[in-house]
Amino acid sequence: MSGQKLSAKDEQRIVNKLNKLQVEQTMETTLDLTNKCFQACITNFRIRKLDDDEELCVYKCISLNYKFQIIILHKFAFL
Amino acid sequence: MDDVSIKLIEMKMIAAMFQSLSDACSAKCISKYTEGSLTTGEEACVERCSQKWMDTFKKVQTKVAGSAGQPVEAQPQQPEQKKGWF
């Protein structure tokens, strides 16, 4: 890893690996967030579908998490 | 990405989803382990819980997929992989 130019084949391998990693990361994020928000929001198991409160809570949970990610990403970038 | 790794990721995802779902619903619905079988209430709870978990997952998925950064180069694999999840 001493700054030498990578061959085209290596570049391709990296791109492939990154794509795969990204799909996996997206899935992991989705799952984590689902678990987090489900844990926090869903309390009523008397009806089958999400009621209005729960739905609102899930949306808030997602957007809160998203904003948190942005802030922490900025902080991390400038550490 | 080739078909094999897409399939593998898909399988991994389904397994992880099932794991999460059963963890979440056993935490929410099963409180004590004194009986050898589920009570009627617990059974109904589990059934609704899985439904709700799936709904939550779908909501999160649309949001996350909508706001995710662009893939490094390949865009067309996105619908393919979505189709397989359900």
N, CA and C atoms of all chains as a GROMACS GRO file, in nm:
protein
  495
    1MET      N    1   0.085  -0.120   0.000
    1MET     CA    2   0.000   0.000   0.000
    1MET      C    3   0.087   0.123   0.000
    2SER      N    4   0.171   0.137  -0.103
    2SER     CA    5   0.261   0.252  -0.102
    2SER      C    6   0.231   0.346  -0.217
    3GLY      N    7   0.103   0.377  -0.237
    3GLY     CA    8   0.064   0.477  -0.334
    3GLY      C    9   0.085   0.438  -0.479
    4GLN      N   10   0.116   0.310  -0.505
    4GLN     CA   11   0.134   0.275  -0.645
    4GLN      C   12  -0.002   0.258  -0.713
    5LYS      N   13   0.000   0.277  -0.845
    5LYS     CA   14  -0.125   0.272  -0.921
    5LYS      C   15  -0.178   0.130  -0.922
    6LEU      N   16  -0.308   0.116  -0.897
    6LEU     CA   17  -0.368  -0.016  -0.903
    6LEU      C   18  -0.400  -0.052  -1.047
    7SER      N   19  -0.392  -0.181  -1.076
    7SER     CA   20  -0.427  -0.223  -1.212
    7SER      C   21  -0.578  -0.216  -1.229
    8ALA      N   22  -0.621  -0.218  -1.355
    8ALA     CA   23  -0.764  -0.207  -1.385
    8ALA      C   24  -0.842  -0.322  -1.321
    9LYS      N   25  -0.779  -0.436  -1.320
    9LYS     CA   26  -0.845  -0.554  -1.263
    9LYS      C   27  -0.868  -0.536  -1.113
   10ASP      N   28  -0.766  -0.483  -1.048
   10ASP     CA   29  -0.778  -0.457  -0.904
   10ASP      C   30  -0.886  -0.353  -0.876
   11GLU      N   31  -0.885  -0.249  -0.961
   11GLU     CA   32  -0.988  -0.146  -0.946
   11GLU      C   33  -1.126  -0.209  -0.951
   12GLN      N   34  -1.142  -0.296  -1.052
   12GLN     CA   35  -1.271  -0.360  -1.072
   12GLN      C   36  -1.309  -0.443  -0.949
   13ARG      N   37  -1.209  -0.512  -0.896
   13ARG     CA   38  -1.236  -0.594  -0.778
   13ARG      C   39  -1.281  -0.508  -0.661
   14ILE      N   40  -1.214  -0.394  -0.647
   14ILE     CA   41  -1.251  -0.305  -0.537
   14ILE      C   42  -1.393  -0.254  -0.554
   15VAL      N   43  -1.424  -0.214  -0.677
   15VAL     CA   44  -1.559  -0.162  -0.702
   15VAL      C   45  -1.664  -0.269  -0.671
   16ASN      N   46  -1.636  -0.392  -0.717
   16ASN     CA   47  -1.730  -0.500  -0.689
   16ASN      C   48  -1.750  -0.520  -0.540
   17LYS      N   49  -1.636  -0.524  -0.471
   17LYS     CA   50  -1.640  -0.546  -0.327
   17LYS      C   51  -1.718  -0.435  -0.258
   18LEU      N   52  -1.693  -0.312  -0.303
   18LEU     CA   53  -1.762  -0.198  -0.242
   18LEU      C   54  -1.912  -0.204  -0.264
   19ASN      N   55  -1.950  -0.243  -0.386
   19ASN     CA   56  -2.093  -0.255  -0.416
   19ASN      C   57  -2.159  -0.356  -0.324
   20LYS      N   58  -2.092  -0.468  -0.311
   20LYS     CA   59  -2.146  -0.575  -0.227
   20LYS      C   60  -2.157  -0.526  -0.083
   21LEU      N   61  -2.051  -0.462  -0.040
   21LEU     CA   62  -2.047  -0.411   0.097
   21LEU      C   63  -2.161  -0.313   0.121
   22GLN      N   64  -2.187  -0.232   0.018
   22GLN     CA   65  -2.291  -0.132   0.036
   22GLN      C   66  -2.428  -0.195   0.050
   23VAL      N   67  -2.454  -0.295  -0.035
   23VAL     CA   68  -2.583  -0.363  -0.024
   23VAL      C   69  -2.598  -0.425   0.114
   24GLU      N   70  -2.491  -0.489   0.160
   24GLU     CA   71  -2.498  -0.553   0.291
   24GLU      C   72  -2.518  -0.451   0.401
   25GLN      N   73  -2.448  -0.339   0.388
   25GLN     CA   74  -2.462  -0.234   0.489
   25GLN      C   75  -2.603  -0.179   0.493
   26THR      N   76  -2.660  -0.159   0.373
   26THR     CA   77  -2.797  -0.109   0.367
   26THR      C   78  -2.891  -0.203   0.439
   27MET      N   79  -2.872  -0.331   0.414
   27MET     CA   80  -2.958  -0.430   0.480
   27MET      C   81  -2.940  -0.426   0.630
   28GLU      N   82  -2.815  -0.419   0.672
   28GLU     CA   83  -2.789  -0.417   0.815
   28GLU      C   84  -2.852  -0.296   0.881
   29THR      N   85  -2.835  -0.180   0.815
   29THR     CA   86  -2.894  -0.058   0.869
   29THR      C   87  -3.045  -0.073   0.881
   30THR      N   88  -3.105  -0.125   0.773
   30THR     CA   89  -3.250  -0.141   0.775
   30THR      C   90  -3.293  -0.228   0.892
   31LEU      N   91  -3.223  -0.339   0.908
   31LEU     CA   92  -3.259  -0.431   1.016
   31LEU      C   93  -3.241  -0.366   1.153
   32ASP      N   94  -3.128  -0.303   1.173
   32ASP     CA   95  -3.101  -0.239   1.302
   32ASP      C   96  -3.207  -0.135   1.335
   33LEU      N   97  -3.236  -0.055   1.233
   33LEU     CA   98  -3.333   0.052   1.253
   33LEU      C   99  -3.470  -0.005   1.280
   34THR      N  100  -3.505  -0.109   1.206
   34THR     CA  101  -3.634  -0.174   1.231
   34THR      C  102  -3.643  -0.221   1.375
   35ASN      N  103  -3.538  -0.288   1.420
   35ASN     CA  104  -3.540  -0.339   1.556
   35ASN      C  105  -3.552  -0.228   1.658
   36LYS      N  106  -3.472  -0.125   1.636
   36LYS     CA  107  -3.472  -0.013   1.729
   36LYS      C  108  -3.610   0.051   1.737
   37CYS      N  109  -3.665   0.080   1.620
   37CYS     CA  110  -3.792   0.153   1.617
   37CYS      C  111  -3.908   0.064   1.659
   38PHE      N  112  -3.899  -0.063   1.626
   38PHE     CA  113  -4.003  -0.156   1.670
   38PHE      C  114  -4.003  -0.164   1.822
   39GLN      N  115  -3.885  -0.179   1.876
   39GLN     CA  116  -3.869  -0.186   2.022
   39GLN      C  117  -3.927  -0.062   2.088
   40ALA      N  118  -3.900   0.054   2.029
   40ALA     CA  119  -3.940   0.178   2.092
   40ALA      C  120  -4.086   0.212   2.070
   41CYS      N  121  -4.140   0.174   1.955
   41CYS     CA  122  -4.270   0.229   1.915
   41CYS      C  123  -4.388   0.134   1.930
   42ILE      N  124  -4.366   0.008   1.903
   42ILE     CA  125  -4.481  -0.082   1.895
   42ILE      C  126  -4.510  -0.139   2.033
   43THR      N  127  -4.624  -0.101   2.088
   43THR     CA  128  -4.658  -0.149   2.222
   43THR      C  129  -4.792  -0.218   2.226
   44ASN      N  130  -4.874  -0.192   2.128
   44ASN     CA  131  -5.011  -0.242   2.130
   44ASN      C  132  -5.024  -0.363   2.037
   45PHE      N  133  -5.052  -0.478   2.097
   45PHE     CA  134  -5.066  -0.596   2.013
   45PHE      C  135  -5.210  -0.644   2.009
   46ARG      N  136  -5.302  -0.548   2.024
   46ARG     CA  137  -5.443  -0.586   2.017
   46ARG      C  138  -5.497  -0.573   1.876
   47ILE      N  139  -5.431  -0.494   1.796
   47ILE     CA  140  -5.473  -0.488   1.656
   47ILE      C  141  -5.359  -0.530   1.566
   48ARG      N  142  -5.398  -0.568   1.445
   48ARG     CA  143  -5.303  -0.630   1.355
   48ARG      C  144  -5.216  -0.530   1.281
   49LYS      N  145  -5.275  -0.415   1.248
   49LYS     CA  146  -5.192  -0.320   1.172
   49LYS      C  147  -5.143  -0.205   1.261
   50LEU      N  148  -5.043  -0.136   1.212
   50LEU     CA  149  -4.985  -0.025   1.288
   50LEU      C  150  -5.091   0.084   1.305
   51ASP      N  151  -5.113   0.128   1.428
   51ASP     CA  152  -5.209   0.237   1.443
   51ASP      C  153  -5.138   0.370   1.420
   52ASP      N  154  -5.217   0.479   1.424
   52ASP     CA  155  -5.163   0.610   1.383
   52ASP      C  156  -5.044   0.652   1.469
   53ASP      N  157  -5.059   0.632   1.601
   53ASP     CA  158  -4.950   0.670   1.691
   53ASP      C  159  -4.822   0.595   1.659
   54GLU      N  160  -4.838   0.466   1.639
   54GLU     CA  161  -4.720   0.384   1.612
   54GLU      C  162  -4.655   0.424   1.480
   55GLU      N  163  -4.740   0.450   1.382
   55GLU     CA  164  -4.687   0.487   1.252
   55GLU      C  165  -4.608   0.619   1.262
   56LEU      N  166  -4.669   0.713   1.331
   56LEU     CA  167  -4.602   0.842   1.351
   56LEU      C  168  -4.470   0.823   1.424
   57CYS      N  169  -4.475   0.739   1.526
   57CYS     CA  170  -4.355   0.713   1.605
   57CYS      C  171  -4.246   0.651   1.519
   58VAL      N  172  -4.284   0.560   1.432
   58VAL     CA  173  -4.185   0.496   1.345
   58VAL      C  174  -4.122   0.601   1.253
   59TYR      N  175  -4.207   0.687   1.197
   59TYR     CA  176  -4.153   0.790   1.109
   59TYR      C  177  -4.057   0.883   1.184
   60LYS      N  178  -4.099   0.922   1.304
   60LYS     CA  179  -4.013   1.008   1.384
   60LYS      C  180  -3.882   0.938   1.416
   61CYS      N  181  -3.895   0.812   1.451
   61CYS     CA  182  -3.777   0.733   1.486
   61CYS      C  183  -3.678   0.728   1.370
   62ILE      N  184  -3.732   0.707   1.249
   62ILE     CA  185  -3.644   0.699   1.133
   62ILE      C  186  -3.577   0.833   1.106
   63SER      N  187  -3.656   0.939   1.112
   63SER     CA  188  -3.597   1.068   1.076
   63SER      C  189  -3.500   1.116   1.185
   64LEU      N  190  -3.532   1.084   1.309
   64LEU     CA  191  -3.439   1.118   1.417
   64LEU      C  192  -3.306   1.047   1.396
   65ASN      N  193  -3.316   0.920   1.363
   65ASN     CA  194  -3.195   0.842   1.342
   65ASN      C  195  -3.113   0.896   1.225
   66TYR      N  196  -3.185   0.936   1.119
   66TYR     CA  197  -3.119   0.990   1.002
   66TYR      C  198  -3.042   1.118   1.037
   67LYS      N  199  -3.109   1.204   1.113
   67LYS     CA  200  -3.044   1.330   1.150
   67LYS      C  201  -2.925   1.305   1.241
   68PHE      N  202  -2.945   1.211   1.331
   68PHE     CA  203  -2.834   1.172   1.419
   68PHE      C  204  -2.714   1.125   1.338
   69GLN      N  205  -2.742   1.044   1.237
   69GLN     CA  206  -2.634   0.994   1.151
   69GLN      C  207  -2.560   1.108   1.083
   70ILE      N  208  -2.637   1.205   1.034
   70ILE     CA  209  -2.573   1.317   0.965
   70ILE      C  210  -2.481   1.394   1.059
   71ILE      N  211  -2.533   1.423   1.179
   71ILE     CA  212  -2.453   1.499   1.274
   71ILE      C  213  -2.326   1.424   1.310
   72ILE      N  214  -2.344   1.296   1.340
   72ILE     CA  215  -2.229   1.220   1.388
   72ILE      C  216  -2.128   1.198   1.276
   73LEU      N  217  -2.180   1.191   1.152
   73LEU     CA  218  -2.091   1.178   1.037
   73LEU      C  219  -2.006   1.302   1.020
   74HIS      N  220  -2.069   1.418   1.037
   74HIS     CA  221  -1.994   1.543   1.028
   74HIS      C  222  -1.885   1.550   1.134
   75LYS      N  223  -1.925   1.515   1.256
   75LYS     CA  224  -1.828   1.519   1.364
   75LYS      C  225  -1.712   1.424   1.336
   76PHE      N  226  -1.748   1.307   1.284
   76PHE     CA  227  -1.645   1.208   1.256
   76PHE      C  228  -1.552   1.255   1.147
   77ALA      N  229  -1.609   1.319   1.046
   77ALA     CA  230  -1.528   1.364   0.934
   77ALA      C  231  -1.426   1.468   0.976
   78PHE      N  232  -1.461   1.550   1.076
   78PHE     CA  233  -1.370   1.656   1.117
   78PHE      C  234  -1.295   1.626   1.245
   79LEU      N  235  -1.293   1.501   1.284
   79LEU     CA  236  -1.218   1.466   1.404
   79LEU      C  237  -1.069   1.490   1.382
   80MET      N  238  -2.228  -0.702  -0.969
   80MET     CA  239  -2.231  -0.823  -0.883
   80MET      C  240  -2.297  -0.939  -0.957
   81ASP      N  241  -2.242  -1.055  -0.935
   81ASP     CA  242  -2.298  -1.170  -1.005
   81ASP      C  243  -2.418  -1.226  -0.931
   82ASP      N  244  -2.490  -1.315  -0.999
   82ASP     CA  245  -2.615  -1.369  -0.944
   82ASP      C  246  -2.592  -1.445  -0.815
   83VAL      N  247  -2.477  -1.512  -0.808
   83VAL     CA  248  -2.452  -1.596  -0.690
   83VAL      C  249  -2.443  -1.511  -0.565
   84SER      N  250  -2.367  -1.402  -0.573
   84SER     CA  251  -2.354  -1.322  -0.450
   84SER      C  252  -2.484  -1.251  -0.416
   85ILE      N  253  -2.563  -1.215  -0.518
   85ILE     CA  254  -2.693  -1.154  -0.489
   85ILE      C  255  -2.781  -1.253  -0.414
   86LYS      N  256  -2.782  -1.376  -0.464
   86LYS     CA  257  -2.862  -1.481  -0.398
   86LYS      C  258  -2.814  -1.503  -0.255
   87LEU      N  259  -2.682  -1.507  -0.239
   87LEU     CA  260  -2.626  -1.530  -0.105
   87LEU      C  261  -2.666  -1.419  -0.010
   88ILE      N  262  -2.652  -1.296  -0.058
   88ILE     CA  263  -2.689  -1.182   0.027
   88ILE      C  264  -2.836  -1.190   0.064
   89GLU      N  265  -2.917  -1.229  -0.034
   89GLU     CA  266  -3.060  -1.239  -0.011
   89GLU      C  267  -3.091  -1.341   0.098
   90MET      N  268  -3.026  -1.456   0.088
   90MET     CA  269  -3.049  -1.560   0.189
   90MET      C  270  -3.006  -1.513   0.327
   91LYS      N  271  -2.891  -1.447   0.329
   91LYS     CA  272  -2.839  -1.396   0.456
   91LYS      C  273  -2.938  -1.299   0.517
   92MET      N  274  -2.991  -1.214   0.429
   92MET     CA  275  -3.087  -1.113   0.473
   92MET      C  276  -3.211  -1.177   0.532
   93ILE      N  277  -3.263  -1.279   0.464
   93ILE     CA  278  -3.385  -1.343   0.512
   93ILE      C  279  -3.360  -1.409   0.647
   94ALA      N  280  -3.245  -1.474   0.659
   94ALA     CA  281  -3.212  -1.537   0.787
   94ALA      C  282  -3.201  -1.433   0.898
   95ALA      N  283  -3.136  -1.320   0.866
   95ALA     CA  284  -3.120  -1.216   0.967
   95ALA      C  285  -3.254  -1.154   1.004
   96MET      N  286  -3.341  -1.141   0.904
   96MET     CA  287  -3.473  -1.087   0.933
   96MET      C  288  -3.550  -1.178   1.027
   97PHE      N  289  -3.543  -1.307   0.997
   97PHE     CA  290  -3.615  -1.400   1.083
   97PHE      C  291  -3.561  -1.397   1.226
   98GLN      N  292  -3.430  -1.390   1.236
   98GLN     CA  293  -3.367  -1.383   1.368
   98GLN      C  294  -3.416  -1.261   1.444
   99SER      N  295  -3.414  -1.146   1.377
   99SER     CA  296  -3.458  -1.023   1.442
   99SER      C  297  -3.604  -1.031   1.483
  100LEU      N  298  -3.685  -1.082   1.389
  100LEU     CA  299  -3.827  -1.088   1.417
  100LEU      C  300  -3.856  -1.176   1.537
  101SER      N  301  -3.792  -1.291   1.542
  101SER     CA  302  -3.824  -1.379   1.655
  101SER      C  303  -3.770  -1.322   1.786
  102ASP      N  304  -3.654  -1.256   1.781
  102ASP     CA  305  -3.604  -1.190   1.902
  102ASP      C  306  -3.703  -1.084   1.951
  103ALA      N  307  -3.744  -0.998   1.856
  103ALA     CA  308  -3.832  -0.887   1.893
  103ALA      C  309  -3.963  -0.939   1.950
  104CYS      N  310  -4.021  -1.038   1.884
  104CYS     CA  311  -4.154  -1.081   1.926
  104CYS      C  312  -4.149  -1.167   2.051
  105SER      N  313  -4.040  -1.239   2.070
  105SER     CA  314  -4.036  -1.314   2.196
  105SER      C  315  -4.015  -1.218   2.312
  106ALA      N  316  -3.943  -1.108   2.287
  106ALA     CA  317  -3.927  -1.008   2.393
  106ALA      C  318  -4.059  -0.938   2.423
  107LYS      N  319  -4.137  -0.911   2.318
  107LYS     CA  320  -4.260  -0.836   2.338
  107LYS      C  321  -4.374  -0.923   2.390
  108CYS      N  322  -4.378  -1.048   2.350
  108CYS     CA  323  -4.499  -1.128   2.375
  108CYS      C  324  -4.483  -1.232   2.485
  109ILE      N  325  -4.367  -1.291   2.500
  109ILE     CA  326  -4.353  -1.401   2.596
  109ILE      C  327  -4.291  -1.345   2.723
  110SER      N  328  -4.366  -1.356   2.832
  110SER     CA  329  -4.315  -1.296   2.955
  110SER      C  330  -4.261  -1.402   3.050
  111LYS      N  331  -4.324  -1.518   3.054
  111LYS     CA  332  -4.274  -1.619   3.147
  111LYS      C  333  -4.266  -1.754   3.078
  112TYR      N  334  -4.178  -1.834   3.132
  112TYR     CA  335  -4.153  -1.964   3.068
  112TYR      C  336  -4.194  -2.079   3.159
  113THR      N  337  -4.306  -2.059   3.228
  113THR     CA  338  -4.348  -2.164   3.320
  113THR      C  339  -4.432  -2.271   3.253
  114GLU      N  340  -4.497  -2.236   3.143
  114GLU     CA  341  -4.580  -2.332   3.072
  114GLU      C  342  -4.505  -2.391   2.953
  115GLY      N  343  -4.548  -2.511   2.916
  115GLY     CA  344  -4.483  -2.573   2.801
  115GLY      C  345  -4.537  -2.528   2.668
  116SER      N  346  -4.650  -2.457   2.671
  116SER     CA  347  -4.705  -2.412   2.543
  116SER      C  348  -4.755  -2.269   2.555
  117LEU      N  349  -4.775  -2.207   2.438
  117LEU     CA  350  -4.819  -2.067   2.436
  117LEU      C  351  -4.965  -2.056   2.480
  118THR      N  352  -4.994  -1.952   2.555
  118THR     CA  353  -5.134  -1.926   2.584
  118THR      C  354  -5.200  -1.866   2.462
  119THR      N  355  -5.334  -1.861   2.465
  119THR     CA  356  -5.407  -1.806   2.350
  119THR      C  357  -5.365  -1.661   2.325
  120GLY      N  358  -5.352  -1.588   2.434
  120GLY     CA  359  -5.311  -1.448   2.421
  120GLY      C  360  -5.175  -1.434   2.359
  121GLU      N  361  -5.083  -1.514   2.404
  121GLU     CA  362  -4.947  -1.508   2.350
  121GLU      C  363  -4.945  -1.542   2.202
  122GLU      N  364  -5.025  -1.642   2.168
  122GLU     CA  365  -5.028  -1.682   2.028
  122GLU      C  366  -5.078  -1.567   1.940
  123ALA      N  367  -5.185  -1.504   1.985
  123ALA     CA  368  -5.240  -1.390   1.909
  123ALA      C  369  -5.137  -1.278   1.903
  124CYS      N  370  -5.070  -1.256   2.016
  124CYS     CA  371  -4.969  -1.150   2.021
  124CYS      C  372  -4.858  -1.177   1.921
  125VAL      N  373  -4.810  -1.300   1.919
  125VAL     CA  374  -4.701  -1.334   1.828
  125VAL      C  375  -4.743  -1.311   1.683
  126GLU      N  376  -4.865  -1.351   1.655
  126GLU     CA  377  -4.913  -1.337   1.518
  126GLU      C  378  -4.919  -1.190   1.477
  127ARG      N  379  -4.975  -1.108   1.566
  127ARG     CA  380  -4.984  -0.965   1.534
  127ARG      C  381  -4.848  -0.900   1.534
  128CYS      N  382  -4.764  -0.946   1.626
  128CYS     CA  383  -4.630  -0.890   1.637
  128CYS      C  384  -4.553  -0.910   1.508
  129SER      N  385  -4.563  -1.030   1.451
  129SER     CA  386  -4.485  -1.052   1.328
  129SER      C  387  -4.538  -0.965   1.216
  130GLN      N  388  -4.672  -0.955   1.211
  130GLN     CA  389  -4.730  -0.867   1.110
  130GLN      C  390  -4.679  -0.724   1.124
  131LYS      N  391  -4.680  -0.677   1.249
  131LYS     CA  392  -4.638  -0.540   1.272
  131LYS      C  393  -4.489  -0.520   1.247
  132TRP      N  394  -4.413  -0.620   1.282
  132TRP     CA  395  -4.269  -0.610   1.258
  132TRP      C  396  -4.243  -0.596   1.109
  133MET      N  397  -4.312  -0.676   1.031
  133MET     CA  398  -4.298  -0.670   0.886
  133MET      C  399  -4.337  -0.532   0.834
  134ASP      N  400  -4.448  -0.478   0.886
  134ASP     CA  401  -4.490  -0.345   0.843
  134ASP      C  402  -4.383  -0.242   0.875
  135THR      N  403  -4.331  -0.252   1.000
  135THR     CA  404  -4.226  -0.158   1.039
  135THR      C  405  -4.107  -0.172   0.948
  136PHE      N  406  -4.071  -0.295   0.921
  136PHE     CA  407  -3.955  -0.320   0.835
  136PHE      C  408  -3.975  -0.256   0.699
  137LYS      N  409  -4.093  -0.274   0.643
  137LYS     CA  410  -4.118  -0.218   0.510
  137LYS      C  411  -4.110  -0.066   0.511
  138LYS      N  412  -4.164  -0.006   0.617
  138LYS     CA  413  -4.156   0.140   0.629
  138LYS      C  414  -4.010   0.185   0.633
  139VAL      N  415  -3.934   0.119   0.720
  139VAL     CA  416  -3.793   0.156   0.733
  139VAL      C  417  -3.722   0.135   0.601
  140GLN      N  418  -3.752   0.024   0.537
  140GLN     CA  419  -3.684  -0.009   0.412
  140GLN      C  420  -3.708   0.098   0.305
  141THR      N  421  -3.833   0.141   0.290
  141THR     CA  422  -3.859   0.244   0.190
  141THR      C  423  -3.783   0.371   0.224
  142LYS      N  424  -3.782   0.406   0.352
  142LYS     CA  425  -3.711   0.529   0.391
  142LYS      C  426  -3.562   0.516   0.368
  143VAL      N  427  -3.505   0.405   0.413
  143VAL     CA  428  -3.360   0.389   0.401
  143VAL      C  429  -3.319   0.380   0.254
  144ALA      N  430  -3.394   0.303   0.176
  144ALA     CA  431  -3.359   0.289   0.036
  144ALA      C  432  -3.376   0.422  -0.036
  145GLY      N  433  -3.472   0.503   0.006
  145GLY     CA  434  -3.495   0.631  -0.059
  145GLY      C  435  -3.384   0.730  -0.033
  146SER      N  436  -3.326   0.724   0.088
  146SER     CA  437  -3.228   0.826   0.124
  146SER      C  438  -3.085   0.775   0.122
  147ALA      N  439  -3.064   0.651   0.078
  147ALA     CA  440  -2.930   0.595   0.078
  147ALA      C  441  -2.845   0.662  -0.028
  148GLY      N  442  -2.716   0.667  -0.004
  148GLY     CA  443  -2.625   0.722  -0.103
  148GLY      C  444  -2.624   0.637  -0.229
  149GLN      N  445  -2.578   0.697  -0.336
  149GLN     CA  446  -2.577   0.624  -0.463
  149GLN      C  447  -2.476   0.510  -0.456
  150PRO      N  448  -2.510   0.397  -0.519
  150PRO     CA  449  -2.411   0.289  -0.529
  150PRO      C  450  -2.289   0.335  -0.609
  151VAL      N  451  -2.179   0.264  -0.593
  151VAL     CA  452  -2.054   0.307  -0.654
  151VAL      C  453  -2.067   0.320  -0.806
  152GLU      N  454  -2.126   0.219  -0.870
  152GLU     CA  455  -2.157   0.242  -1.010
  152GLU      C  456  -2.286   0.175  -1.057
  153ALA      N  457  -2.311   0.055  -1.007
  153ALA     CA  458  -2.422  -0.021  -1.064
  153ALA      C  459  -2.554   0.016  -0.999
  154GLN      N  460  -2.643   0.074  -1.074
  154GLN     CA  461  -2.776   0.109  -1.024
  154GLN      C  462  -2.876  -0.003  -1.052
  155PRO      N  463  -2.871  -0.069  -1.169
  155PRO     CA  464  -2.980  -0.161  -1.204
  155PRO      C  465  -2.999  -0.277  -1.108
  156GLN      N  466  -2.903  -0.303  -1.019
  156GLN     CA  467  -2.923  -0.419  -0.933
  156GLN      C  468  -3.025  -0.392  -0.822
  157GLN      N  469  -3.059  -0.267  -0.805
  157GLN     CA  470  -3.149  -0.231  -0.695
  157GLN      C  471  -3.288  -0.297  -0.704
  158PRO      N  472  -3.359  -0.283  -0.818
  158PRO     CA  473  -3.492  -0.343  -0.824
  158PRO      C  474  -3.487  -0.495  -0.814
  159GLU      N  475  -3.384  -0.553  -0.871
  159GLU     CA  476  -3.365  -0.698  -0.868
  159GLU      C  477  -3.364  -0.748  -0.725
  160GLN      N  478  -3.285  -0.679  -0.642
  160GLN     CA  479  -3.266  -0.726  -0.506
  160GLN      C  480  -3.392  -0.701  -0.424
  161LYS      N  481  -3.464  -0.595  -0.456
  161LYS     CA  482  -3.587  -0.564  -0.382
  161LYS      C  483  -3.693  -0.670  -0.408
  162LYS      N  484  -3.700  -0.710  -0.532
  162LYS     CA  485  -3.801  -0.808  -0.572
  162LYS      C  486  -3.786  -0.935  -0.490
  163GLY      N  487  -3.660  -0.970  -0.461
  163GLY     CA  488  -3.638  -1.096  -0.393
  163GLY      C  489  -3.667  -1.094  -0.244
  164TRP      N  490  -3.673  -0.976  -0.187
  164TRP     CA  491  -3.687  -0.972  -0.041
  164TRP      C  492  -3.820  -1.024   0.007
  165PHE      N  493  -3.923  -1.008  -0.072
  165PHE     CA  494  -4.054  -1.055  -0.026
  165PHE      C  495  -4.115  -1.153  -0.125
   0.00000   0.00000   0.00000
